[in-house]
C-alpha cells in the first residue's frame, strides 16, 4: 500500500490546535508510515505546540479580518491572496491524500484550494456555533465533523456527521482516592475545581477571593483554584494581605498551573470554568457538573452557545461575565454542592453529553474518504 500523506490546517488558539494534534496522533497510530504535515502561521499557538508534539509545521501568510472596515482590511485581503498562493504551493509539493481543517482563518485558503484541486477534504468544528471560516468551507468540503448535535443546523445535512471533540483520553483516567490524597483533601467533603484556561482568568480569580474568604470559615466545601501562572503571585499577595494562609487552612489549594489535569478532574465534584470547546469536552468526558462563565469577547460569542448547550441539557449553570460577583458565585456553588441529588443529576447529564470515542469516529470518516 502506498504511503498516505495528510495535511492538517488549523491554528490561532489551542481550541483549534489540540484537536488537530489529537487527530494527527491517531493517524500516526493507524498509518504508521504516513507523512503528516501541519499548516499554520507565525502568529498562532501552533508555532510552538505543533513542533512540541513532534509534527512538521509549514507556515503560510494569512491573517484574520477585523470586524470593522479599516486600513487593516486591505492588509488582510493582501495576506489572504498571499496565503492562497502559499497554500497551492504546499498542496502541489506534498500531494496529500486528504486535507483536514480544524478551524481558524489559516484553514480557509488551505481547505478551499484543496477542494478546488479535487483533494478529499474534511473539517472539524469544535464549538456549538461554528466560526465563519468553517461555515464558508462547509460548502466545498467532502465531510463536516461536528462536536455537538446543535451544530447540525449550520451545515449541509448530507455531509455532516456528529463525532464529538477529540481530547486526550487520559484526561478521564484519574483516580479519585489517589488524587484526593495527593492534594491533601478529605474524601467526605465536596471539592470545587476552578480554572480559567491555560492563561488563567482574572475575573474568575477576583470572584474566588470572596468564595475563599467565606469557605475558609465554614469549610462546607474544599477548593482547588488554578489561577494561571501570570496571576499567581498577585493573587497570593491579595490573600496574604487579607491574612489568609491557604497552606495552613488545608482545604483550599492554590495552584499557578496544573499539568496533570486528570487528577484535578478526578478529585472534583464541581468545576467552575470558562466555556471554551476544550474545557467543555473535558468536563463532559469526566462527567462533571459545571458552573460556566463564558468569555464575553470570544469570537462570535461561541462560548455563550457552548455554555447554553450544557445548561439546557442539565449539565451546567451559567453566570454571564457581567453578572459575576463573589456573592453570586458562592450562592451558585452552594446550590449545587450542598444538594446531593442535584449534584448527582448534573453529573449524569454531563456524562451523557460526552463523546469518548470522538477520535475513532473522525478517523473512521477519514478512512472512508481515502478509500
Secondary structure, DSSP 8 states (H G I E B T S, - for coil): ----EEEEE--SSHHHHHHHHHHHHHHHHHSTT-EEEEEE-SSSTHHHHHHHTT-EEEE-------SS-SHHHHHHHHHHHHHHHHHHHHHHHH--SEEEE-SSHHHHHHHHHHHHTT--EEEEE-SSS--HHHHHHTTTSSEEEESSGGGGGGS-GGGEEE------GGGG---HHHHHHHHT--TTS-EEEEE-STT--HHHHHHHHHHHHHHHHH-SSEEEEE--HHHHHHHHHHHHHTT--HHHHSSEEEES--S-HHHHHHH-SEEEE---HHHHHHHHHTT-EEEE---TTSGGGHHHHHHHHHHHTTSEEE--GGG--HHHHHHHHHHHHT-HHHHHHHHHHHHHH--TTHHHHHHHHHHHHT-
